[in-house]
């Protein structure tokens, strides 16, 4: 599968130190919009494999990273490039919206 499970323990290695841009999906198991967004994120992970790393982080299991990046609501998608946040999407987004955001980050 092309989606990495992220935790506070592996966040720095998997996201901040990544060689390619990274999309991090901050979610919670109790969040309805997160569940609706998940298949879209997984589809796009496959579509951009090799150009973009995609990870999911459960905010209840790993509270440090969401706090560090001021994630206040779920779902929140943060786009990282060279360890920096370059784009943020809060709430449910359409597949086309996310695809165009990804294309800007991987360009």
Secondary structure, DSSP 8 states (H G I E B T S, - for coil): --EEEE-TTTHIIIIIT-SSEEEEEEE-TT-HHHHHHHHHHHHHHHHTTTTEEEEEEETTT-HHHHHHTT--SSSEEEEEETTEEEEEEES---HHHHHHHHHHHH-
